[in-house]
Amino acid sequence: MRKLDVHEIIDNARFTPFHWMVMCWCALLLIFDGYDLFIYGVVLPVLMKEWGLTPLEAGALGSYALFGMMFGALFFGPLADKIGRKKGIAICFVLFSGFTVLNGFTSTPTEFGICRFMAGLGIGGLMPNVVALMNEYAPKKLRSTLVAIMFSGYSLGGMLSAGVGIYMLPRFGWEAMFFAAAVPLLMLPLILWYLPESVGFLLRQGRTEQARAILKRIAPERELRDDDLLELTETKTQGAPVLELFREGRGLRTLMIWVAFFCCLLMVYALSSWLPKLMANAGYSLGSSLSFLLALNFGGMFGAIAGGFLGDRFNLPKVVAAFFIVAAVSISLLGFKSPTPVLYLLIGIAGATTIGTQILLYATAAQFYGLAIRSTGLGWASGVGRNGAIVGPLLGGALLGINLPLQLNFMAFAIPGAIAALAMCFVHLQQTRVAPLATAAQG
């Protein structure tokens, strides 16, 4: 009987059709996730006019989904470590798609906000779980790249939301944008059929044959025999899983990752919620304003893939810190009068280094935490970061409410980028001073 380390098999596997399948399904889930999330920024100018909302009221309404995302990330991350990532993902998917459809039937801001909160629970819970699943199955040399490509589906969802809005808003009204979210629900049976369960969860549940079948698809070149003993070389967690995030030298880096998540999500949601409205106030038409949101998400997709490529070849925290510096500069420049091509370029760069960097932060956290606490680590980083996402729309609404010049609005959105860059520098410095984590913590 041979003893085989599951992490070693996955880490050293070649890229196979199995990896391609996992990446595509996870990316598709995030496309739906991104559509449902960015939809608010698309319909915001119409809602403000129809319901007579002040900027502060509109910012608060936008924060309801983000409150839900915070609680969803904190709850569904640890839950999936216990019930399996496949079940956790399915629950979140039904939750955010179903309540997004119900949003189209609402007639008051209160009803709208309740549905957005419930949808946010699912949106927030899905993200850490699909990242954890992709990170678990990706070969080590391609891990950052595959997670980033998968997560670019989030930006594609934002682009889809803006593109659908340009076509549907003038013709069918804002309600149709939410009704369109019913289409993904039809794919739920396929997702449940094709999406694999976490191999670590299967082994902890004693479902060895299912785990062995998955490993044969991951590494078909390895000869796995029926009598092989599959082992997970990971540190056993003791006590509350959340406390594990601060043990074995992880404390400062965990806090700095949380700070980076907070600042990054503040920038992402301030821009995604208020960019169309700010540009409309600056004299652009609604269609042009939504095209800026399209450019923002296109930049996010490019930034995630480019950042993942760089992260696999260089130190990922250093790459993330550099992206945050570029984000602060590009967002600051958005407030100044520029030719239209330059403005689109700056918005694309801002998207690459905010939305794209958010994706890289998930990859950084996923590689930092061991398999047994990975969903918990990602869930808490995302959940704490959601406070920044909540502050973002509120900050934008408050700034618009006091009629600040356009330049000062964008400079206020840029300050968190500088803070996040400092936080990631601390993460990098701690990596060079603290002894490397056990192999499981990088698995």
C-alpha positions, 0 to 999 in steps of 0.5 A, a space after each residue: 500500500 502506497 501513501 500518496 499526498 493529495 497536495 503533491 499530486 494536484 500541485 505537480 499535475 499538468 493542465 488537463 481538460 478537468 482544470 479547464 472545466 472547473 475554471 469555465 464553470 467557476 468563471 460562468 458563476 462569476 459572470 452571473 455574480 458580476 452581472 447581479 452586482 453591477 446592475 445597480 450602478 447601471 440603473 442608478 441614474 434612472 432610479 434616482 429620477 423615478 423615485 426622487 432619491 437624493 445622492 445620500 439616499 441612493 448611496 444608502 440603497 446601493 449599500 444594502 446589497 453590500 451589507 448582505 455580501 458582508 454577512 454572506 461572505 462571513 457565513 457561507 465561507 465557514 459553512 462551506 468548509 463544513 457542508 462542502 463547497 459544491 452545496 455552498 456554491 449552489 445555495 448562494 447561486 439560487 439566493 442571489 439569482 432568485 432575489 435579483 429577479 424579485 427586484 424587478 417586481 419591487 415598487 418602493 425603495 424599501 422593497 428594493 433594498 430588502 431584495 438587494 440585501 438578500 441577493 447580496 447574501 448569495 453574491 458575497 458567499 459565492 465569491 470566496 467559495 469558487 476561489 477556494 475551489 479553483 485554488 484547490 484544483 489548480 496546478 501550483 505553477 499556474 495557480 495565480 493565473 487560473 484564479 485570475 482568469 476564472 475571476 475575470 468572469 466577474 468583470 465580464 458580468 459587469 461588462 454584460 450588465 453595462 452592455 445590456 443596460 445600454 440596449 434595454 434601459 431605453 426600451 424596456 425600463 430598469 425592471 427588465 434588467 433584473 428579470 434577465 437574471 432568471 436566465 442563469 437559474 435554468 443552468 442550475 442542473 448543469 452546474 450541479 452535475 458538472 461542478 466537482 466537490 472539493 477533494 479535501 472535503 471528500 476525503 474528510 467525509 470518507 468518500 475516498 472513491 470519489 476523491 480517487 476518481 477526481 484525482 485520476 482526472 486531475 493527473 491522468 499520467 499518474 498511476 493511482 491504484 485502488 489500494 493507494 492511501 490518499 493523505 492530506 498533509 495539512 495542519 489540524 485546526 484546533 478551536 475556532 477556525 477564525 482564530 487559526 487565521 492569527 496563529 503560526 505567524 499569520 496574525 499581522 498578514 491577516 490584518 493587512 490583507 483585511 485592510 487591503 480588501 477594505 480599501 480595494 472594495 471601497 474603490 471598486 464599489 464607489 466607482 461602479 456605483 457612481 461612475 455613470 452618475 458622475 459622468 452624467 453630471 459632467 455632461 455625458 449622456 446616459 449611454 456614454 456614461 454606461 460605456 464608461 462602466 463598460 471600460 471600467 470592467 474591461 480594464 478589470 478583466 485585463 488587469 486580473 489576467 495580467 496580474 495573475 500572469 505576473 503573480 506566478 512569475 514574481 512575488 504576488 503581494 509586490 505585484 498587488 502593491 504596485 497595482 494599488 499605486 497605479 490605481 491611486 494615480 489613475 483615479 486621481 487623474 479622472 477628475 481632470 478634463 481629458 480628451 475622450 480617448 485618454 479618459 477611456 484609457 484612464 478608466 480602463 487602467 483604474 478598472 485594471 488596478 481596482 477590479 483586477 486587483 480585487 481578484 488578485 487579492 483573492 488569489 493572494 489570500 487563497 495561497 496564504 491560508 491552508 486547505 482546512 481554513 481556506 474558505 474561512 480565511 477567504 470568507 473573513 477577508 471578503 466579509 471584513 472587506 465588505 465594510 469598504 464596499 458599504 462605505 464606497 457608495 455611501 461616500 460617493 453619495 455624501 460627496 455628491 450631496 455636498 457638491 464638491 468639484 469633480 476632481 475632489 470626488 475622484 481624489 477621495 476615491 483614490 486615497 484608499 489605493 495608497 493605504 492598500 499599497 502600504 498594507 501589501 508592502 507589510 504583507 511582503 515584508 512579513 513574508 521575507 522575515 517570517 519562516 515559510 508556512 507549512 506546505 499545507 498552508 501553500 496548498 
